[in-house]
Amino acid sequence: MTPKIIQTEEEYKEVIENNDSVLIYFGTQSCGVSESMEEKVYGLIEEKFPKIKFFYVNINFSPKITATYNAFSEPTVLVYFSGKEYVRKSRHFGLFELENAIERIYNIFY
């Protein structure tokens, strides 16, 4: 698994503007739960929502992005369609819960 990493606010904005649908995963490499959940979310996107692009923001190395998008808890998942945030899940959420939230919007767009 090798998700694309976003390191600057400019990259973040560019990703949102240049892709129809995007999932941005905020986490750290030092948290076992965050790492484990990242793999599961990545797998979910690949399997069920192939048109969504997956990106990663490391909270420790990108504090400005983290602050700008209020993603202080790890893990935090933000899902954008056509440049607008539609799904936000933080800290305690299940994969099934995330799947249902994305599926509803995904089916409308695709």
The 8 nearest C-alpha neighbors of each residue, nearest first, counted from 0:
[[1, 2, 38, 41, 42, 37, 3, 45],
 [0, 2, 3, 4, 41, 54, 55, 53],
 [3, 1, 54, 53, 55, 4, 0, 41],
 [2, 4, 54, 55, 1, 5, 53, 56],
 [5, 3, 55, 54, 56, 2, 6, 57],
 [4, 6, 56, 55, 10, 7, 11, 3],
 [5, 7, 61, 4, 56, 10, 8, 60],
 [8, 6, 10, 9, 5, 11, 64, 61],
 [7, 9, 11, 10, 64, 12, 6, 63],
 [8, 10, 12, 7, 11, 13, 6, 14],
 [11, 9, 13, 7, 8, 12, 5, 14],
 [12, 10, 8, 14, 9, 13, 5, 7],
 [13, 11, 15, 9, 14, 10, 16, 8],
 [12, 14, 10, 16, 11, 15, 17, 9],
 [13, 15, 11, 17, 12, 16, 10, 18],
 [16, 14, 12, 82, 13, 17, 18, 11],
 [15, 17, 13, 14, 82, 18, 12, 81],
 [18, 16, 14, 15, 13, 19, 82, 12],
 [19, 17, 20, 15, 16, 14, 21, 81],
 [20, 18, 81, 80, 21, 17, 82, 51],
 [21, 19, 80, 51, 79, 18, 81, 52],
 [20, 22, 52, 51, 79, 78, 53, 23],
 [23, 21, 78, 53, 77, 52, 54, 79],
 [24, 22, 54, 77, 55, 76, 53, 78],
 [23, 25, 76, 55, 75, 56, 54, 26],
 [26, 24, 56, 75, 74, 57, 55, 58],
 [25, 27, 74, 73, 57, 58, 33, 24],
 [28, 26, 57, 29, 58, 30, 33, 59],
 [27, 29, 30, 34, 26, 33, 31, 57],
 [30, 28, 27, 31, 34, 33, 26, 32],
 [31, 29, 33, 32, 28, 27, 34, 26],
 [30, 32, 34, 33, 35, 29, 28, 36],
 [33, 31, 35, 34, 30, 36, 74, 37],
 [32, 34, 36, 30, 74, 31, 35, 26],
 [35, 33, 37, 31, 36, 32, 28, 30],
 [36, 34, 32, 37, 38, 33, 31, 39],
 [35, 37, 39, 33, 38, 34, 32, 40],
 [38, 36, 34, 40, 35, 39, 41, 33],
 [39, 37, 41, 36, 35, 40, 42, 34],
 [38, 40, 36, 42, 41, 37, 43, 35],
 [41, 39, 43, 37, 42, 38, 36, 44],
 [42, 40, 38, 44, 39, 43, 37, 45],
 [43, 41, 39, 45, 40, 44, 46, 38],
 [44, 42, 40, 46, 41, 45, 47, 39],
 [43, 45, 48, 41, 42, 46, 47, 49],
 [46, 44, 49, 42, 43, 48, 47, 41],
 [45, 47, 43, 44, 42, 48, 49, 41],
 [46, 48, 44, 43, 45, 49, 42, 98],
 [49, 47, 44, 50, 51, 45, 46, 43],
 [48, 50, 45, 51, 44, 47, 46, 52],
 [49, 51, 48, 52, 20, 19, 44, 45],
 [52, 50, 20, 21, 49, 48, 53, 22],
 [51, 53, 21, 22, 20, 50, 54, 49],
 [54, 52, 22, 21, 23, 2, 51, 41],
 [55, 53, 23, 3, 2, 4, 24, 22],
 [54, 56, 4, 24, 23, 25, 5, 3],
 [57, 55, 25, 5, 4, 58, 24, 26],
 [58, 56, 27, 26, 59, 60, 25, 61],
 [57, 59, 61, 60, 26, 27, 62, 65],
 [60, 58, 57, 61, 62, 27, 26, 65],
 [59, 61, 57, 58, 62, 6, 56, 27],
 [60, 62, 58, 63, 64, 59, 57, 6],
 [63, 61, 65, 64, 58, 66, 60, 59],
 [62, 64, 66, 65, 61, 67, 8, 7],
 [65, 63, 67, 66, 62, 61, 8, 68],
 [64, 66, 62, 70, 63, 68, 67, 69],
 [67, 65, 69, 63, 64, 68, 62, 70],
 [66, 68, 64, 65, 69, 63, 70, 8],
 [67, 69, 66, 65, 70, 64, 71, 63],
 [70, 68, 66, 67, 71, 65, 64, 72],
 [69, 71, 65, 68, 72, 75, 66, 25],
 [70, 72, 69, 65, 73, 66, 58, 75],
 [73, 71, 70, 90, 74, 75, 89, 26],
 [74, 72, 26, 75, 90, 33, 25, 71],
 [73, 75, 26, 90, 33, 25, 89, 72],
 [76, 74, 89, 25, 73, 88, 24, 70],
 [75, 77, 24, 88, 87, 23, 25, 89],
 [78, 76, 87, 23, 86, 22, 79, 24],
 [79, 77, 22, 86, 21, 84, 85, 23],
 [80, 78, 84, 83, 21, 20, 85, 82],
 [79, 81, 20, 82, 83, 19, 84, 21],
 [82, 80, 19, 83, 20, 79, 18, 16],
 [83, 81, 15, 80, 16, 79, 84, 19],
 [82, 84, 79, 80, 81, 85, 15, 78],
 [83, 85, 79, 78, 86, 80, 82, 77],
 [84, 86, 79, 78, 83, 80, 87, 104],
 [85, 87, 78, 77, 84, 100, 88, 101],
 [88, 86, 77, 76, 78, 89, 85, 75],
 [89, 87, 76, 75, 92, 86, 77, 90],
 [90, 88, 75, 74, 91, 72, 76, 73],
 [89, 91, 74, 73, 72, 75, 92, 88],
 [92, 90, 89, 93, 88, 74, 73, 75],
 [93, 91, 90, 88, 96, 89, 94, 97],
 [92, 94, 96, 95, 97, 91, 98, 36],
 [93, 95, 97, 96, 98, 92, 40, 39],
 [94, 96, 98, 93, 97, 99, 92, 100],
 [95, 97, 93, 99, 94, 98, 100, 92],
 [98, 96, 94, 100, 95, 99, 101, 93],
 [97, 99, 95, 101, 96, 100, 102, 94],
 [100, 98, 102, 96, 97, 101, 95, 103],
 [99, 101, 97, 98, 102, 103, 96, 86],
 [102, 100, 98, 99, 104, 103, 105, 97],
 [103, 101, 105, 99, 104, 100, 98, 106],
 [102, 104, 101, 106, 105, 100, 99, 107],
 [103, 105, 107, 106, 101, 102, 108, 100],
 [106, 104, 102, 108, 107, 103, 101, 109],
 [105, 107, 109, 104, 108, 103, 102, 101],
 [106, 108, 104, 105, 109, 103, 102, 101],
 [109, 107, 105, 106, 104, 80, 81, 20],
 [108, 106, 107, 105, 50, 104, 48, 102]]
